[in-house]
C-alpha cells in the first residue's frame, strides 16, 4: 500500500521537519533507527518512490502522522535505510 501525501499534509510534515534544524529547500529531515534515532536529510523526490513509500508505510503504522522527533521518524534499521536511499540515488 502506497502513501499519497496530500498538499496540506505534505506541507505540515515538511514545515515540522525543517523547524528544528536547517534543511535545504527540496529536502526533508528524517529520523531513522529502531531504538536510537539518527537524522538524515533526503531529497523530497524520494517521497514519491515506491521503495521509500514502503518505509513511510511502516512509519505510518507505528506513529501515524504524529512524529515526536519533529521530522519523519522511520522505524527501520539504519543499514536498511542506507541501502534503500543509496539505490534511489543511483537511479
C-alpha positions, 0 to 999 in steps of 0.5 A, spaced: 500 500 500 502 506 497 502 513 501 499 519 497 501 525 501 496 530 500 498 538 499 496 540 506 499 534 509 505 534 505 506 541 507 505 540 515 510 534 515 515 538 511 514 545 515 515 540 522 521 537 519 525 543 517 523 547 524 528 544 528 534 544 524 536 547 517 534 543 511 535 545 504 529 547 500 527 540 496 529 536 502 526 533 508 529 531 515 528 524 517 529 520 523 531 513 522 533 507 527 529 502 531 531 504 538 536 510 537 534 515 532 539 518 527 537 524 522 538 524 515 536 529 510 533 526 503 531 529 497 523 530 497 523 526 490 524 520 494 517 521 497 514 519 491 518 512 490 515 506 491 521 503 495 521 509 500 513 509 500 514 502 503 518 505 509 513 511 510 508 505 510 511 502 516 512 509 519 505 510 518 503 504 522 507 505 528 506 513 529 501 515 524 502 522 522 504 524 529 512 524 529 515 526 536 522 527 533 519 533 529 521 530 522 519 523 519 521 518 524 522 511 520 522 505 524 527 501 520 534 499 521 539 504 519 543 499 514 536 498 511 535 505 510 542 506 507 541 501 502 534 503 500 536 511 499 543 509 496 539 505 490 534 511 489 540 515 488 543 511 483 537 511 479 
